[in-house]
Every structure is written in structure tokens, then in C-alpha cells.
Amino acid sequence: EEQKVVEQTREYISRYLELEEILGVTYEFSNPLEDLPIVSNHKQIDEAATQLRDKWALGSGPIFNIPELFEDRHIKVVEIDADISFDGMQTWVNGNIPVIAHNKNIADKLDRMRFTLLHELAHLLLKIDDKLSEIQKEKLCHQFAGAVLLPEVTLREELGNHRSRLSIIELGNIKKQYGISMQAIVMRANNCGIVNDHYTSQFFNMMKQMNWRKEEPIPYEGVERSNRFDQLLYRALAEELISTSKGAALKNMKLSDFRSQSLIM
């Protein structure tokens, strides 16, 4: 399964880079967290998330369409057809092209997909202390994803500074606005000291009893897909830099299917 994921990623990126070469477009990725020291705790993770939002001019509100955001910042996003146990992975191509792959089979759980993309971004951008265990490193990447999706200042505006209880409807409304799961919101509130460990434990026990750990009762609905590859492809086709058959090959489609959706005026 791992090899399958790697091969799909390699094949897509190969087509993507070939298309950019045909169009003569080149992009240089700049790591917005390059100047940060090694991170090893929650405070440093929050500072990194704040710096990312500042450098990318995201403000403190909701982030819409994370795949498109990544592509606009020259991070290539790959959809992988993989077993449901796979969430995502990240790598560097040729040492300077950041790539994040995610499982398209969890596309019906957009909050999970968004969290996965930002989790993998943490692996790409941050220098995480090598002395930490793998579990600790993964936890920090989880915290980074939560902090990017829901900054502390925003979370306190939504929940207040201290809470003893939270309602499902309240959490669901925040989820629908910010594209972050209710469980991640509660973990974020715990990390920020808004709710204590006892309440957090009670909340997750309740979610388990209600069978809501995998399927939360309130969904996040949004658009989480980048169109950059298609934009480049149809630009090359319209400018007659490639033939229809070459376009079909780059799109990895049958020629007849590609022709039926390729309307060039």
C-alpha cells in the first residue's frame, strides 16, 4: 500500500512538472517558517502557526480551500486513491519542490482532509526536535494543524477564556465556520487552557459512546480542491502548445473522454 501511494504521487508529479516545463513556468518555494528555531513544545507550535498566518496574510478568520491555498504558495497537492487507513504524506521533489499527498477516499470528511494537509505541512516546514519520540512529533503536528485552523485569539472570541461545559451545537457551528472537527476544537481548547483535562476526557468518552468519533453529527461543507493543474493544462491546449492527445495523456484520461470535456473557443 505504501508503494502504491509513492508510485501514484511520483506519476502525478511527473505529469505536473512536464506540463510546467511545456508552458515555461517556474516557481520557487519560500518556507515562511525557515527562520524559526527547533520546536519542541506547544507554545512554540502556536508561535509557528501565528507566523504562518502572518507570512501568508491569512488574518485570524476561517481559511477556505486549503489545497488551493497550498498551490498558490507553490506546494503541490496530490490526490491519492488509497486504503482508508492512509491519510496523507509529504516529501520534497528534486530537493526544492514541496509535495503533499492526501487520500481522496476521505474527501467526504473535509474537516479531516484539511487537518491532514496542515499536519503534513508541519512536517514539511518545521524543524522538530529529534530528541522527541515519533508519537510526540505527531502530536506537535496535530497541534500545529489545530492552531492554524483556529488561532487562540479566535478560539477565545468564540468560546471565552474559561469553560466548564460546551454544547454540541456550539461546537458544530464553529466546525462549519472554520472547517475543523469538533474533537479537534476541544483538543485545541484544552491546549489553550479553556477547558481542563477532566472535561476533555469526559467529552471524548461521550463521543465514543455516541459513535461520533469517526462520524461527527454535524458535517463541514466546503470546497477543498485545487484547479491549478487543470488551468495550466487547458492554457497549454488553448495556446496550441500541446495536442489533444498529449492533453489527454497529461490528464491521464482516455482521449475520447478528454475530447468530450475540452471545449476550446
Disulfide bonds with the S-S distance in Angstrom:
none
